[in-house]
Amino acid sequence: MDTYKLYLNGEWIDTGSHRVVADPGSGEEIARVATGDRDLARRSLEAAKRALPGWRALTGIKRGDFLLAVADGLRRRAEEIARDITRENGKPLGQSLAEVHATVDHFRWFAEEARRAYGRVVPHQVDGKRHLVLRQPIGVVAAISPWNFPLLLAARKIAPAMAAGCTVVLKPASQTPVCAIKLAECMHEARVPAGVFQVICGPAAPIAAEFSENPICAKISFTGSTEVGKKLIEASAQTVTKLSLELGGHAPVLIFADADFEQAVEGAIITKFRNTGQSCIAANRIYVERSIYDRFLERFVERARELKVGHGLEAGVDVGAMVNQQALDDAIAHVRDAVAAGARLLCGGEAVPGSAGFFLQPTVLADVPDGAVCMREETFAPVAPVVPFDTEEEALAMANNSRYGLAAYAFTSNFTRAFRVMEGLEAGTVCINDAVPATSNCPFGGMKESGIGRELGIEGMDEYLETKHVSIAGIG
C-alpha cells in the first residue's frame, strides 16, 4: 500500500497523521495519505500569500508555459492516474482516462487564456482626464474539490486561478486524494514556484473554516452539495470572502415524440448511467411524451439491463461502484420511497448480490409520483425515474419545478421547439440532442440553488480577476 505526503510550499510533508483510502469496488485499502489540521491550512495560506507577488508579476505567457508543462506531465502519466481515479472513486477505467484527458485540455485552454486578461481604455468625458480598467488577480484562492470527478473538477478551479495570476491551495475530497497528490507531482516536476500550488488533505470542517475566516484567503471555489455551499456562504460572510459555488443538480430530460428515437434512448442512457450516475449533471428526472412513453420504457429498460456492472478495472464495465456504503444505502432508500409512493420498478433497485464493493443494479422506475423523494432531491446513483407528459408546456413546467438549475436536456428534431425549450429551461447548461455537454471553452455553472459563478470558458478566468478602475487627471 502506497503512502503519500502533502505538498506544501514546494515540499513534501509527512504530518504523522494519515487517512486510509479504500477501493469502493473491492473494499481493499489502497493508499495512506497524510492529513493536516486547521493550523496547517493556515500555514498553507501564508505560503500562498508569500508566493503571490512573484507569481502575479509573471507575464501571462510565462504562467501559461507552466500550465502547459503541467498538462504535458498529466498526459504522460494518463494511464497511471486514470487507474488511481478508478481505484479510489470506482468509475470504469475508460471514463477515468477520459477524465484525465479532459483535465489536460482544461490546463491547455487556460494556458492560452493566461495572456488574455484584457483591460480597456475608456473614452474620457472630462478634459484632462483618462480612464483605464485593469483586470488583476484576486489573490490567494482555496479550491475545495469533490470525489465524483476528483481530478477534472479540481482542474476547473486550479487552472484558471493560476492562469489569472492567483496562488492556490487545494483541499481534495477525503475519499479521493490520490489523484490530487499526483497532480501536485506534475506541478513539482514542471517547476511551478513554491507556494503557488499546494495540497492539504484532512477533515473538511476545520480546514474550510480556516479558508472562510482567514483574511489571506481572497476566494473559495467549491464543488459539492447545496447544503455545504450554504454553510460556506454563511461562514464567509464575516470576511466577505468571494465565492464560486458549483452545487447540487437535479437535471431533467425532455424526450419529445419527434426526436430521433434511438438517439434519445442512448442519450438518456449516457447522461443517467455515466460515472455510475454520480454526476451533478446526471439525468435525475426523465420526462417522455406520452405517445412514445411505453415504447421508450421498453427500449430504455432493455438498454439498462445490457449495461455491465463491475469493478472499474475490469474490461467492458459500463457502471462501476458507488463511492461508499452510505451512497448505496441512500440510493436504495430513494428507490423504495418511490415504489411506496406508487412508482413501478421495471429493473434493478437492489445492491448487486455477492459483491465486496458498493454496487447498485442499474435501476429504472416508471410513473414516479411528483411527491417521491427522487423527484425532489438529487439521486446520486444509477437510478432513472421516468414520467410521461402530454404537452410541451407541461414538460417545461415539470422540468423547472425544482430548486436546482444546473443542467437540463431535451431531445427533439423540431428546430423551432428546440429554441423554445432552450430558452424556457431554467438551467445553466441546456443540451439539445446532446448527453455530454462539458467543454473547456464554454462556461459551466448553475442557476437557482445550483450555484454561484461559472467555470470554464472565458468566464472561468473572470472568476479569479478583480476589476479596477483607474482615473488619471492632469493630462493634456
Secondary structure as UniProt FT lines:
FT   STRAND          2..4
FT   STRAND          6..8
FT   TURN            9..10
FT   STRAND          11..13
FT   STRAND          18..22
FT   TURN            24..26
FT   STRAND          29..34
FT   HELIX           38..57
FT   HELIX           60..76
FT   HELIX           78..89
FT   HELIX           93..113
FT   HELIX           114..116
FT   STRAND          120..122
FT   TURN            127..128
FT   STRAND          130..137
FT   STRAND          140..144
FT   TURN            150..151
FT   HELIX           152..164
FT   STRAND          167..171
FT   TURN            174..175
FT   HELIX           178..189
FT   TURN            190..191
FT   TURN            194..195
FT   STRAND          197..199
FT   HELIX           204..213
FT   TURN            215..216
FT   STRAND          217..223
FT   HELIX           226..236
FT   TURN            237..240
FT   STRAND          242..246
FT   STRAND          251..255
FT   TURN            257..258
FT   HELIX           261..273
FT   HELIX           274..277
FT   TURN            280..281
FT   STRAND          283..289
FT   HELIX           290..292
FT   HELIX           293..306
FT   TURN            312..313
FT   TURN            315..316
FT   HELIX           325..340
FT   TURN            341..342
FT   STRAND          344..347
FT   TURN            353..354
FT   STRAND          363..366
FT   TURN            370..371
FT   HELIX           373..375
FT   STRAND          383..389
FT   HELIX           392..400
FT   STRAND          404..405
FT   STRAND          407..411
FT   HELIX           415..424
FT   STRAND          429..432
FT   TURN            440..441
FT   STRAND          447..448
FT   TURN            449..450
FT   STRAND          451..452
FT   HELIX           457..462
FT   TURN            463..464
FT   STRAND          465..472
//
